[in-house]
Amino acid sequence: MRLSEAVATRVKEILRERNMTQAQLERLSTIHHGTMNDLLSSVYKTVNLKTVYLIIRAFEMKVSDFFDHSIFERNDIEVD
């Protein structure tokens, strides 16, 4: 699993938990629709730290809470 896939999985999980739409997250985070689609579809191998930070801030979470999840504890996460 690539890091971008792990981030996308985590974002989708939080969206479901909060009964929030992608459009709502886009507005709160000021991330363009195309960029959010690319992130949630894991189009790219990498993920931009600024984008992740804007999403975390839109969720009103601590960075540590976002990454404190079993998906980020996997040993097979590719970061290339």
N, C-alpha and C positions, 0 to 999 in steps of 0.2 A: 504494500500500500504506500502510495506517495503521500508526502506531508500535505499537499494540496487536497487530496481526497479525505484525509483525516479532518482537516479544517472544515471542508464542505459538509462532512457527516455531522460534525459537532454543531455547525450553524443550523443545519436542517433540524437537528434534534431540539435545539433551543426554540426554534420557530414553532415546532409542534407543541412543545411544553407550554409555550406562552400563547398559543392559539393566535399567532401573528403571521401575517402574509409577507411574502417577499417584497411586495410593493411598500408595505409599511416599514420594513427594515431599510429599504432603499431611501425612503424619505428621511427617516431618523438618522441614518448614517451618511447621507449626502453622496452615496455611491450610485453611479449611473447604472441604469438597468442592464446594459450590455456587460458591464464589468461584473455585476452581481450574478448574471446568468453564467458567465464564464467561470466564476469562482465556484458556484454551486454545481456546475457540470464538470468541474475538474478538467477544464479544457487545457490548461497549462500545467507543466510539471511543478512549477514553483508558485508561491503565493506571496504577495506583497505585504510586508509587515504593516505598512500604513493602512492598507485596506482592512487587515485583520483588526488592527487597533480601532479603526472607525466603527467596525461592526461590534466589537466588545463594548465600546462606549455607548453605542446605540442601545445595546441590551442592558445598559446600566449595571455592568458586571465589573468585577475586578479581573485583571488579566490572569491572575493566578487561578481564579475560579473557572475561567473559560478552559484553561489548559489542565486543570485538575480533573481529568477524566481518563478512564481506562483506555480509550482509543489512543491517547498519547503515550501510554506506557508500553505499547507494543514494541517488540524488538525488530520488526520487519518494516518500519517506516523508512522510506527512501527520501533522502533530502537533496538528491542531485537534480 
